[in-house]
Amino acid sequence: MSASRRRRLLAGVLTLTAALTASACSGGGEAPQSDPNTITFMSKLFGTAPDPKGELQQAVEKFLGKKLQITWVPNAEYTDKLNVTLASDNLPQVMVVDPHLPAFVKSAQAGAFWDLTDKLDKYPNLKPSDERSALNSSINGRIFGLYRMRPLLRSAIVIRKDWLDKLGLKLPESVDDLYDVAKAFTEKDPDGNGKNDTYGLIIPKWPGNYASASPYDVIETWFGAPNGWGERDGKIVPGFDTPEFLEANRWLKKMVDGGMINPDFATLDTAKWNEPFHQGKGGMIIDVNIRSRQVLDLFYEDDKENYGDKVAMVGNLKRSDGQKFSYPFTGYADVLAISKQSVRTEQDLDNVLKTLDKLATKEGQNLVTNGIEGRNYKVENGDTAALINEDDPAVKVIQDNADDAFIQLSTKGTVDIGGIAYQRVPSGKPYQDMLTLQKRLMEEDLKTAVHNAALPVVSDTAVARGPQIDTIIPDARIKFLSGAITEDQLKGEIKRWYDSGGTQVTTEINDLVKKLGQ
């Protein structure tokens, strides 16, 4: 779908959403009869959709004593699907959603979703584990969804270790090192096939807007740009209106022009992000650190003895002058929001919250995070889930479903990030070494984390003008990197963002941040 078509679609969706949410709030008409024994969900999907009659879903349903009807939507399509669903008259009861997506904010503030701020005390497992993460996921301090706990810092670079070794290269420590490695991976035949058919860095089409943890956002932060919003001369400004943003994208464009980035970076589906890495086409991925274990899985299937020789990982990189600015996350990844359209009464809400509260117990979180105890993991040391039966294809399906799908219903996270589910530890030493490295890099990079100053607040103008202005910067960035527009035209698009409502957004962001006492 083109950017212009997407903007027209989202503009129409918001118009419909406003009318429908007003209707939902009015209480007119008969409340639909909901089945208290069935909970409906809509969630993101990062792999293959689980079989609703499969072992894991059956185990979750048995544990909850409820039937689950889950609509799984591929991540790359999720935002468009979510907007269309918000404008429909058939919302699921529970939706995985970015709490700051303009269409959701508009719907929530219009009363289409339950405000849970004062309702969670009676559900012991739903109380926020971390007040900062809860605030980050709020809409100006009001909680419209249960945040899904995630590490506060998990950005990293996954690298083809065998390529580094073949070319005699060291792990990168700075952006200059990364450029040199990418250039070598592109030009020096790291796979040894005698062909010029590799590139250094793999970037997919990113489904989110600016400041949505894309590889671009991470790199811009390394160069010193604010993470989303940051302080400059006493005011909160968007990161893209800084010299560091432009410098980072000049650097990236040089890599694109040099063939060091996959030529389909504007269209590659995120669901296929691992494929070029596994297939020996691209050598590095900038993403969350858990991706290292995903690609280890792929190499493990190929060669159960030597798979550990394929993958290396480093954390955030230093700038050319030696300064380090690490890209942190929000402490959450989406929220579970509850629709007032399909959960109409306080009694219905209590039924859904009790179900989610049970799912948020240690047993429930282990089930959706790690799979079935005794079938594909056993507990060791009281806090780890050691995988078993890894070579059984049926058990692998359970593990994949936990990895790629049901983990989206997890709110409490694993013990290594302050949660309650067992930390999964595959039996192989390469996995264990990677987990140890992951923890060390997280602890080190948190010392230089650059937090988004405006994360907990939502500007009314940003919500109202979202469909018109949210895609201006990411679209212009892609066009600049691909050579469709010049740097002056990129600057012109930044000005257009301001002229189209961004000036008012900036004013409101500054006022809201002051009110929150930040």
C-alpha positions in Angstrom: 0.0 0.0 0.0 1.4 3.4 -0.9 2.0 6.1 1.7 -0.6 8.4 0.1 -3.2 5.6 -0.1 -2.4 4.7 3.6 -2.9 8.3 4.7 -6.3 8.5 2.9 -7.3 5.2 4.5 -6.3 6.3 8.0 -8.0 9.7 7.6 -11.2 7.9 6.7 -10.8 5.4 9.5 -10.4 8.2 12.1 -13.6 9.8 10.9 -15.5 6.5 11.2 -13.8 5.8 14.5 -15.0 9.1 16.0 -18.6 8.4 15.0 -18.5 4.8 16.2 -16.8 5.5 19.5 -19.4 8.2 20.2 -22.1 5.6 19.6 -20.3 3.1 21.8 -20.2 5.6 24.7 -23.8 6.6 24.4 -25.1 3.3 25.6 -27.9 3.3 23.0 -29.5 0.1 21.9 -29.3 -3.3 23.5 -26.0 -4.5 24.9 -24.8 -7.6 22.9 -25.0 -10.9 24.7 -21.4 -12.0 25.4 -20.4 -15.5 26.2 -18.7 -15.3 29.6 -16.8 -18.5 28.8 -15.1 -17.2 25.7 -12.6 -14.4 25.5 -11.8 -12.8 22.1 -8.4 -11.4 21.2 -6.6 -9.6 18.4 -2.9 -9.9 18.5 0.3 -9.4 16.4 1.9 -12.4 14.8 5.6 -12.8 14.1 5.6 -16.3 12.6 3.0 -18.9 11.6 -0.4 -18.6 13.2 -1.0 -21.3 15.8 -3.6 -24.0 15.3 -6.6 -23.1 17.5 -6.8 -26.8 18.3 -3.0 -27.1 18.9 -1.5 -28.2 22.1 -0.5 -24.8 23.4 -3.8 -23.1 22.8 -5.6 -26.1 24.3 -3.3 -25.9 27.4 -4.0 -22.2 27.8 -7.7 -22.7 27.5 -7.6 -25.5 30.1 -5.6 -23.4 32.5 -8.0 -20.5 32.2 -11.2 -22.4 32.0 -12.1 -20.3 29.0 -12.3 -20.7 25.3 -10.0 -18.3 23.3 -10.9 -16.9 19.9 -7.7 -15.2 18.7 -7.3 -13.2 15.4 -3.6 -13.3 14.6 -2.4 -10.5 12.3 1.1 -10.4 10.8 3.1 -7.6 12.4 3.8 -5.8 9.1 0.0 -5.5 8.5 -1.0 -4.9 12.1 -1.4 -1.1 12.2 -3.6 -1.0 9.1 -5.7 -3.9 10.3 -6.0 -2.3 13.7 -7.2 1.0 12.3 -9.8 -0.8 10.2 -10.9 -2.9 13.1 -11.3 0.3 15.3 -13.7 1.7 12.7 -15.8 -1.5 12.6 -18.7 -2.7 14.7 -16.9 -6.0 15.6 -14.1 -5.3 18.0 -12.6 -8.2 20.0 -12.7 -7.9 23.7 -9.0 -7.7 24.2 -6.6 -6.0 21.7 -2.9 -5.8 21.6 -2.3 -2.2 20.7 0.3 0.6 20.7 -1.2 2.8 23.4 0.0 6.0 21.6 -1.3 5.1 18.2 -3.4 8.1 17.3 -6.5 6.1 16.3 -6.4 4.2 19.5 -5.8 7.4 21.6 -8.7 9.0 19.9 -10.9 6.0 20.5 -9.8 5.6 24.1 -10.4 9.3 25.0 -13.8 9.1 23.3 -14.7 6.2 25.7 -14.4 3.2 23.4 -11.9 1.4 25.7 -12.1 0.9 29.5 -10.1 3.3 31.6 -8.3 0.9 34.0 -6.5 3.4 36.1 -8.6 2.9 39.2 -9.7 -0.6 38.6 -6.6 -2.7 39.0 -6.1 -2.8 42.7 -8.6 -5.7 43.2 -6.6 -7.8 40.7 -3.3 -8.6 42.4 -1.5 -9.8 39.3 -2.5 -6.9 37.1 -1.1 -4.1 39.3 1.8 -2.4 37.5 5.1 -4.0 38.4 7.0 -0.8 37.5 5.4 2.6 37.9 7.7 4.2 35.2 6.7 1.6 32.6 3.1 2.1 33.5 3.4 5.8 33.1 5.2 5.4 29.8 2.4 3.3 28.5 -0.3 5.7 29.7 -2.2 8.4 27.9 -1.3 11.5 30.0 -1.3 9.5 33.1 -4.5 7.4 32.4 -4.1 3.7 31.9 -6.1 2.3 29.0 -4.3 -1.0 28.8 -2.2 -3.6 30.7 1.4 -3.0 29.6 3.4 -5.9 28.4 6.7 -5.9 30.4 9.8 -5.8 28.3 13.5 -5.0 29.1 14.2 -1.3 29.4 17.2 -1.8 27.1 17.4 -4.5 24.5 18.9 -2.9 21.4 21.8 -4.8 19.8 23.5 -5.9 16.6 23.4 -9.5 15.5 26.3 -10.4 13.2 27.4 -13.3 11.1 30.3 -14.5 13.2 31.6 -16.9 10.5 31.8 -13.9 8.1 33.8 -11.9 10.7 36.2 -14.8 11.2 36.7 -15.5 7.5 37.6 -11.9 6.8 39.6 -11.5 10.0 37.4 -8.7 11.3 36.8 -7.6 14.9 33.4 -6.9 16.5 32.4 -3.3 15.8 32.6 -0.9 18.7 31.7 2.4 16.9 29.6 3.5 14.0 32.9 3.8 12.0 33.6 0.2 12.7 30.1 -0.8 11.7 30.6 1.0 8.4 33.9 -0.8 7.8 32.4 -4.2 8.6 29.4 -3.6 6.3 31.7 -2.5 3.5 33.8 -5.7 3.9 30.7 -7.9 4.1 29.6 -6.3 0.8 32.9 -6.3 -1.2 35.1 -9.1 0.1 33.0 -12.2 -0.6 32.4 -13.3 3.0 30.5 -16.4 2.0 33.4 -17.5 -0.3 31.2 -18.3 -3.4 33.1 -16.1 -5.7 30.2 -13.8 -6.4 29.3 -10.2 -5.5 26.0 -11.1 -3.9 26.2 -10.1 -0.3 25.6 -6.9 1.7 26.4 -5.7 5.2 23.2 -4.6 6.9 19.7 -5.9 6.6 16.8 -3.5 7.2 13.1 -4.3 6.6 10.1 -2.2 5.8 9.3 -0.7 9.2 5.6 -0.8 10.1 5.8 1.9 12.7 6.2 5.7 12.5 9.1 7.8 13.6 10.6 6.9 17.0 9.2 3.3 16.9 12.4 1.4 17.7 13.3 1.0 14.0 16.9 0.4 13.0 16.9 4.0 11.7 15.9 5.3 15.2 18.6 3.3 16.9 21.3 4.6 14.5 20.1 8.2 14.9 20.4 7.9 18.7 24.0 6.5 18.3 24.8 9.7 16.4 23.5 11.8 19.3 19.9 12.6 18.2 17.2 12.6 20.8 15.3 9.3 21.2 12.0 10.6 19.8 11.9 13.8 21.8 14.6 15.4 23.8 15.8 18.7 25.4 17.6 21.3 23.3 18.2 24.8 24.8 15.6 24.3 27.5 12.8 23.0 25.2 11.6 19.6 24.2 12.1 19.1 20.5 11.5 16.2 18.1 14.7 14.2 17.4 14.4 14.7 13.6 14.8 18.4 13.9 18.5 18.1 15.0 21.8 18.1 13.2 22.5 14.6 14.5 19.5 13.2 12.7 20.7 14.6 9.4 24.2 13.4 10.0 23.0 9.8 10.8 20.9 9.7 7.6 23.8 11.0 5.5 25.8 8.1 6.9 23.0 5.6 6.1 22.5 7.0 2.6 26.2 6.5 2.0 25.7 2.8 2.9 22.7 2.5 0.7 24.5 4.1 -2.2 27.5 1.7 -1.6 25.3 -1.4 -1.8 25.9 -2.2 1.8 22.2 -2.4 2.7 19.7 -4.7 1.1 18.2 -3.0 -1.9 14.6 -4.0 -0.9 14.9 -2.2 2.5 11.7 -0.2 1.8 9.7 -3.3 1.1 11.2 -6.3 3.0 8.5 -7.8 5.3 9.7 -7.8 8.9 8.4 -11.4 9.2 11.2 -12.3 6.7 13.9 -10.3 8.4 15.9 -13.3 9.5 15.9 -15.0 6.0 18.8 -13.0 4.3 20.9 -13.5 7.5 20.3 -17.2 7.6 20.6 -17.6 3.8 24.0 -15.9 3.7 22.9 -12.7 1.8 23.2 -10.1 4.6 25.6 -10.0 7.5 24.1 -7.8 10.3 20.7 -7.0 11.9 20.1 -4.0 14.2 17.2 -5.0 16.4 16.3 -6.4 19.9 18.9 -8.7 21.4 16.5 -11.7 21.4 16.8 -11.9 17.6 20.2 -13.5 18.3 18.4 -16.6 19.6 15.9 -16.6 16.7 18.7 -16.9 14.2 20.6 -19.4 16.3 17.4 -21.5 16.1 17.7 -21.4 12.3 21.3 -22.5 12.2 20.6 -25.1 14.8 18.2 -26.7 12.5 20.9 -26.8 9.8 23.8 -28.1 11.9 23.2 -29.1 15.5 27.0 -29.3 16.2 28.4 -26.1 14.7 25.5 -23.6 14.8 27.2 -21.5 17.5 29.9 -20.5 15.0 27.4 -18.5 13.0 26.2 -15.8 15.3 27.8 -13.0 17.3 26.2 -10.0 19.0 27.3 -6.6 20.2 25.4 -3.8 22.0 25.0 -0.1 21.2 27.8 1.6 19.4 30.0 4.7 20.1 29.9 7.8 18.0 33.0 8.7 16.0 34.2 10.9 18.8 34.0 8.1 21.3 30.8 9.3 23.0 28.1 6.6 23.5 24.4 7.1 23.4 22.4 3.9 23.8 18.9 3.3 22.5 16.6 2.3 25.4 13.1 0.9 25.1 10.0 1.9 26.9 9.8 -0.9 29.5 6.8 -2.1 27.7 5.8 -3.4 24.2 2.2 -2.6 23.5 -0.7 -3.0 26.0 -3.7 -5.2 26.3 -6.7 -2.9 25.9 -10.3 -3.9 26.6 -13.1 -2.7 24.3 -16.3 -1.2 25.7 -18.1 -2.2 22.6 -17.7 -6.0 23.3 -17.3 -5.7 27.0 -20.3 -3.6 27.8 -20.9 -3.9 31.6 -18.8 -3.8 34.7 -19.7 -7.5 35.2 -18.3 -8.3 31.8 -15.2 -6.3 32.5 -14.7 -8.1 35.8 -14.9 -11.4 33.9 -12.2 -10.4 31.4 -10.0 -8.9 34.1 -10.2 -12.0 36.2 -9.2 -14.1 33.2 -6.3 -11.8 32.5 -5.3 -11.8 36.2 -5.2 -15.6 36.1 -3.1 -15.5 32.9 -0.8 -13.0 34.7 0.1 -15.6 37.4 3.4 -17.3 37.3 1.9 -20.5 35.9 0.0 -18.6 33.2 3.0 -16.5 32.2 5.2 -19.6 32.0 2.6 -21.2 29.7 2.4 -18.4 27.2 6.1 -17.5 27.4 7.8 -20.9 27.6 5.2 -23.5 26.5 4.1 -26.6 28.4 6.2 -27.8 31.4 7.3 -31.3 31.1 6.6 -31.3 27.3 9.1 -28.8 26.1 10.8 -27.5 29.2 11.8 -28.5 32.8 12.5 -26.1 35.7 16.1 -25.8 36.8 17.4 -23.8 39.7 13.9 -22.5 40.5 14.1 -19.8 37.8 15.0 -21.2 34.4 13.1 -23.2 31.8 15.6 -25.6 30.4 14.3 -26.9 27.0 13.8 -30.6 26.5 12.7 -32.7 23.6 14.1 -30.1 21.3 14.4 -32.5 18.4 10.7 -33.5 18.5 8.9 -31.6 15.7 5.7 -31.5 17.6 7.5 -29.9 20.6 9.2 -27.5 18.3 5.8 -26.3 17.2 4.8 -25.6 20.8 8.1 -23.6 21.3 7.5 -21.6 18.1 4.0 -20.8 19.1 5.2 -19.5 22.5 8.0 -17.5 20.8 6.1 -16.0 17.9 2.5 -15.8 19.1 1.3 -16.5 22.6 4.1 -14.4 24.1 2.0 -11.4 22.9 -0.5 -12.2 25.6 2.3 -12.1 28.3 2.2 -9.1 30.6 4.7 -9.9 33.3 7.8 -10.9 31.4 10.7 -13.2 32.5 12.7 -13.1 35.7 15.8 -11.8 33.9 14.0 -8.5 33.2 12.2 -8.3 36.6 9.2 -10.4 35.6 7.9 -13.8 36.9 8.2 -16.3 34.1 11.1 -18.6 34.0 14.0 -17.5 31.8 14.2 -19.9 28.9 17.6 -21.6 28.6 18.1 -23.9 25.6 20.3 -26.9 26.3 23.1 -25.8 23.9 26.1 -23.9 25.2 25.9 -21.3 22.4 22.4 -20.3 23.6 23.5 -20.1 27.2 26.5 -18.0 26.2 24.3 -15.7 24.2 21.9 -15.2 27.2 24.9 -14.3 29.4 26.2 -11.8 26.8 22.7 -10.3 26.5 22.5 -9.6 30.2 25.9 -8.1 30.3 25.3 -5.8 27.3 21.9 -4.7 28.7 23.5 -3.7 32.0 26.4 -1.9 30.3 24.2 0.1 27.8 21.7 1.2 30.4 24.5 3.5 31.8 24.4 5.5 28.6 20.6 5.2 27.7 18.9 8.2 26.1 15.3 8.2 27.3 12.4 9.8 25.4 11.4 12.8 27.3 7.8 12.9 25.9 7.0 9.2 26.1 4.2 9.4 28.7 2.3 12.3 27.1 0.0 12.5 24.1 -0.7 15.8 22.3 -4.3 16.3 21.3 -3.1 17.8 18.0 -0.9 14.8 17.4 -4.0 12.6 17.8 -6.2 14.8 15.6 -3.6 15.4 12.9 -1.9 12.0 13.2 -2.9 10.5 9.9 -1.8 13.7 8.1 1.6 14.2 9.8 2.8 10.9 11.4 4.1 9.5 8.1 5.7 12.7 6.9 9.1 12.0 8.5 9.4 8.3 8.0 8.3 8.6 4.4 10.7 11.4 3.8 13.5 9.5 5.4 13.0 6.5 3.2 12.8 8.7 0.1 16.0 10.5 1.1 17.8 7.2 1.7 16.6 5.8 -1.6 17.7 8.9 -3.5 14.1 10.0 -4.4 14.6 13.4 -2.7 17.6 15.6 -1.7 18.7 16.6 1.7 17.1 20.1 1.1 13.9 18.4 0.3 14.1 16.3 3.4 14.5 19.5 5.4 11.5 20.8 3.5 9.5 17.8 4.7 10.5 18.6 8.3 9.2 22.1 7.8 6.0 20.7 6.3 5.6 18.6 9.5 5.8 21.8 11.6 3.4 23.7 9.2 0.9 20.8 9.2 0.4 20.8 12.9 3.8 20.0 14.3 4.4 23.4 15.8 1.2 23.0 17.9 2.2 19.4 18.8 5.6 20.7 20.0 3.9 23.4 22.2 1.5 20.8 23.7 4.2 18.3 24.3 6.2 20.9 26.2 3.2 21.9 28.3 2.2 18.3 29.1 5.8 17.3 30.1 5.9 20.3 32.5 2.5 19.2 34.0 3.9 15.7 34.7 6.8 17.3 36.5 9.5 16.0 34.2 
